[in-house]
Amino acid sequence: MNLIDPPVLRCAVLLLPGCSLLATSGVIESLQLANSLQDDAEYLASPVSVYGGLLACSEGVQLHTEPFDEQLDWHAVFVIAGQRATPPPAGLLAALRTLGQGACVLAGIDGGSSVLAAAGLLDGERASICWPLAEAMGDAWPAVLWSTRVWEIGGAQVPRLSCGGGTAVLDLMPAWLARRHGERLAQDLTLALGQERARARDERQRQPLAERMGAASPKLAEALSLMEANLAEPLPTEEVARLVGVSRRQLERLFKQHLDALPSRYYLELRLSRARRLLQQGSQSILQIGLSCGFSSGPHFSNAYKAAFGHTPRDERSQRAAAWRRPEGES
């Protein structure tokens, strides 16, 4: 039995607008369970946000947070953001850069990896990001080696942690804590979290639809791959069918059977989904994004976007900026 009080390691769970409640509770619960499974250290998890107060998670639940104080002696900071991560305030990026110069462990959870990238803390590092954001992240921060593996742990001196969305945090936390407390702790923690096993670093996130459809219908998978590879210059349905080696009618039947949509409609949804990710995560102009997703003009892009999502691309950008405005009444 350890007769010396274990060191208290302060861990900031830094929540950003649209963060996942699942990811947040995964980090906090992992640290609390780790305290009961070993006596080498006591982890103190503190939910914080840029301004403090109530912060809405993506699931609609509001969490109480304290203002983030970068002057405290943080052992680790877990930056948790949703897939619609918005540009963080310059002051937060500066604070993270300062922490990154010391011994503080920095982790990007779900969309939180994009925040660490914006602070320049992942340049030259391999970092995991939820796969729908991987393309936009590569365009925005090409110096980062973006990965669609479940999790990554890098950093030459001090670890840099990252993982995708969903339950990936339940795989990352045991792997990280095992580095300090051993594999037995990782195994016990995985079981305590209700997991049969923790996924290894080299396991990949959910596959894109084209890959998952391969077994069910190789021709459909080939058509989807063609569409995904030609978003900027969309192919006519007849051309997709010709390249795949089926008739247009056969292609439409495959799409209706497996995806309940016509090829042209599904193709449009692919292009609009990519445009939405770029608007939420990228820095290109609205016109550039529209053209890169196969829309011939700004009005064409705006009309199609509004029909699909109920608001224009400009509104999407405005919502992203508004998410970071200081709440009224706070100094």
Disulfide bonds with the S-S distance in Angstrom:
none
